């Protein structure tokens, strides 16, 4: 009965299987702290995995393999293998500016700004007059706090395609950035 009472006080984020594993580990003579420590290491590793930080996730899952819970050990081993595959497949070669641009937008949406910026720059190298690429790079710079880069790239996007002025006015991602007087002048005052 003591094991069930301890199981009831476990954190809400534990799954039913994890709670059962903790209870069975306690009944098998293992200490609760070892099972809880393994679960905590696994949860930390999973947070890295979900944020696509595969190198740190792999190291954390390797630590989570050690412990009394066989289910967590098995899942941690599976995740180590997944991290290895994703780290190997992380090197992608793009042949066109549009491929770089699309990948940069995907990275921008997950707020992986350094990678997004690299791919925007690569796209501009291949297509130096791509107004949409300058627009995306402007947003990337603005979200990263580089307001000078944001201004220059947005101005270039507008110079290449004037409709980008209207698009930026309506873009919710630019809402905070355009509060700065220089951006207000660029977007709302006649050139």
C-alpha positions in Angstrom: 0.0 0.0 0.0 2.9 2.4 0.6 3.9 2.2 -3.0 0.5 3.3 -4.2 0.5 6.2 -1.8 3.8 7.4 -3.2 2.6 7.0 -6.8 -0.3 9.3 -6.1 2.1 12.1 -5.2 4.1 11.8 -8.4 4.1 14.9 -10.8 1.1 15.2 -13.1 3.3 15.0 -16.2 4.2 11.4 -15.6 2.3 9.0 -17.7 0.4 6.1 -16.3 3.1 3.7 -17.5 5.8 5.8 -15.9 3.9 5.8 -12.6 3.4 2.1 -12.8 7.1 1.6 -13.5 8.0 3.8 -10.5 5.7 1.7 -8.3 7.0 -1.6 -9.6 10.6 -0.4 -9.1 9.7 0.4 -5.5 8.1 -3.0 -5.0 11.2 -4.7 -6.5 13.4 -3.1 -3.8 14.8 -0.3 -5.9 14.8 3.1 -4.3 12.2 5.6 -5.5 14.9 8.2 -6.0 16.7 6.1 -8.7 13.4 5.7 -10.6 12.5 9.3 -10.2 16.0 10.4 -11.2 15.8 8.3 -14.4 12.4 9.8 -15.2 13.7 13.3 -14.6 16.7 12.7 -16.9 14.4 11.3 -19.6 12.1 14.3 -19.4 15.0 16.7 -19.7 16.3 14.8 -22.7 12.9 14.9 -24.3 12.7 18.7 -23.9 16.0 18.9 -25.8 14.6 16.5 -28.4 11.4 18.5 -28.9 13.4 21.8 -29.3 15.4 20.0 -32.0 18.7 20.2 -30.1 19.7 16.7 -31.0 23.3 16.8 -29.7 22.2 17.7 -26.2 19.2 15.4 -26.4 21.4 12.4 -27.4 23.7 13.0 -24.4 20.8 13.4 -22.0 19.1 10.2 -23.4 22.3 8.3 -22.9 22.2 9.3 -19.2 18.5 8.3 -19.0 19.4 4.8 -20.2 20.8 4.0 -16.8 18.1 3.3 -14.2 15.6 0.8 -13.0 12.8 1.5 -15.4 13.0 -0.8 -18.4 10.5 1.1 -20.4 12.4 4.4 -20.1 15.6 2.6 -20.8 14.1 1.2 -24.0 12.6 4.5 -25.1 15.9 6.4 -24.3 17.8 3.9 -26.5 15.3 4.5 -29.3 15.7 8.3 -29.0 19.5 8.1 -29.0 19.2 6.3 -32.4 16.7 9.0 -33.6 19.0 11.8 -32.5 21.9 10.2 -34.3 19.9 9.9 -37.5 18.7 13.4 -37.3 22.1 14.8 -36.7 23.5 13.0 -39.7 20.6 14.1 -42.0 20.9 17.7 -40.7 23.4 18.5 -43.5 21.2 19.4 -46.5 22.5 20.8 -49.8 20.1 23.0 -51.7 20.5 23.5 -55.4 18.4 26.6 -55.9 17.7 30.0 -54.3 14.1 29.0 -53.7 15.1 25.9 -51.8 17.3 28.0 -49.5 14.5 30.5 -49.1 11.9 27.9 -48.2 14.2 26.3 -45.7 15.1 29.7 -44.3 11.4 30.4 -43.8 10.9 27.1 -42.0 13.8 27.9 -39.7 12.5 31.4 -39.2 9.1 30.0 -38.1 10.8 27.9 -35.5 12.8 30.9 -34.5 16.1 29.2 -35.4 17.4 32.6 -36.6 21.1 31.9 -37.2 20.4 29.0 -39.5 17.6 31.0 -41.2 19.9 33.9 -41.8 22.6 31.6 -43.3 20.0 30.2 -45.8 18.6 33.7 -46.6 22.2 34.8 -47.4 22.8 31.7 -49.5 19.6 32.4 -51.4 20.6 36.0 -52.0 23.9 34.8 -53.4 22.1 32.8 -56.0 19.3 35.3 -56.6 20.5 38.8 -55.7 17.3 40.5 -56.8 14.9 38.3 -54.9 12.6 40.9 -53.2 10.9 38.1 -51.1 14.3 36.9 -49.9 15.2 40.4 -48.7 11.9 40.6 -47.0 12.4 37.4 -45.2 16.0 38.4 -44.2 14.6 41.7 -42.9 12.2 39.8 -40.7 15.0 37.5 -39.6 17.2 40.4 -38.7 14.4 42.3 -36.8 13.4 39.2 -34.8 17.1 38.8 -33.9 17.4 42.4 -32.7 19.5 43.6 -35.7 17.3 46.6 -36.5 19.9 48.2 -38.8 20.0 45.0 -40.9 16.2 44.8 -40.8 15.8 48.3 -42.1 18.4 47.9 -44.9 16.9 44.6 -46.1 13.3 45.8 -45.8 14.2 48.9 -47.7 15.8 46.8 -50.5 12.8 44.5 -50.6 10.5 47.6 -51.0 12.8 49.1 -53.7 12.7 45.9 -55.7 8.9 45.4 -55.2 6.9 48.3 -53.8 4.0 46.0 -52.7 6.3 44.8 -49.9 5.6 48.1 -48.1 1.9 47.1 -47.8 2.7 43.5 -47.0 5.0 44.6 -44.1 2.4 47.0 -42.8 0.0 44.0 -42.5 2.5 41.4 -41.3 1.9 40.6 -37.7 5.6 39.5 -37.3 6.6 43.2 -38.1 4.1 44.7 -35.5 6.7 45.3 -32.8 9.5 46.2 -35.2 7.6 48.9 -37.1 6.9 50.8 -33.9 10.4 52.3 -34.3 10.2 55.7 -35.9 12.6 54.8 -38.8 10.4 51.9 -39.8 7.3 53.9 -39.5 8.8 56.4 -41.9 9.8 53.7 -44.3 6.4 52.0 -44.3 3.9 54.8 -44.0 5.4 58.0 -45.4 5.5 58.7 -49.1 9.0 58.2 -50.6 
